[in-house]
Amino acid sequence: MRDSPALAVTQKLHELGVVVTALQALGNARKTHPKLDYIGDSIAAVQDADLLLHPTEWPQCSHVDPRRLAARTAIPRVIDGRGALNAETWREAGWTVRALGGP
């Protein structure tokens, strides 16, 4: 997440009491925001999640099989903050999809 706006969003959610598991690709995020929980695997990151916030265009996040992810979540809901997901594919996999600037 480096110093991306996604990191600021996750930090704010954490401050508001949301349990956040952040996908970490680089060690820089952990140094600047040490109170967040980080995990290196996108599949494991959604375990028992009520909501997936997708604030990045990273291929390792946007090209994950939504059916595999749905099986791990408590509730398959996603907010696509970058318009990087194919909403139709995710809906067909059972997800409720909301995208910033879209339906």
Secondary structure, DSSP 8 states (H G I E B T S, - for coil): -TT-HHHHHHHHHHHTT---EEE-SSTHHHHH-TTSEEES-HHHHTTT-S-EEE----HHHHTS-HHHHHHH-SS-EEEESSS-S-HHHHHHTT-EEEETT--
